[in-house]
Amino acid sequence: MQDTSPINVTRTWKLDLYAGWGEGSSASVHMGTRTVSLSGGRDARGQMLPLTATVDGQPATAQEAVELLEWAKAEGRVTLLSEERTTPTGTVAA
């Protein structure tokens, strides 16, 4: 059964990004901290909405946001700051 319930989800993370510097497990340097948000979901008809993203409050592509998340998961730290779930309102035409 395919889920078509209308719901929108926005998640925001704090990312601490690190990169290798030399050899050894302790040879890493902090490259910066970013705040990344991704939003997506379904409209009142159950149709998928496009993903939207921001990085440090500026519009970004979903691909850019996901790449930063993957980097932080592999080489840094990811902290979920918030998750908002909303149900869109509106009438569905028959």
Number of C-alpha atoms within 10 A of each C-alpha: 3 4 7 14 14 17 18 18 15 17 16 19 19 19 22 21 22 18 16 14 12 10 8 8 8 9 10 16 13 13 12 11 16 19 21 25 27 20 19 17 21 19 19 18 14 15 12 15 13 11 14 16 23 18 19 12 11 10 12 16 13 18 12 14 21 15 11 19 24 14 18 21 15 13 16 20 16 21 13 13 12 11 13 10 13 11 14 15 10 9 8 9 6 3
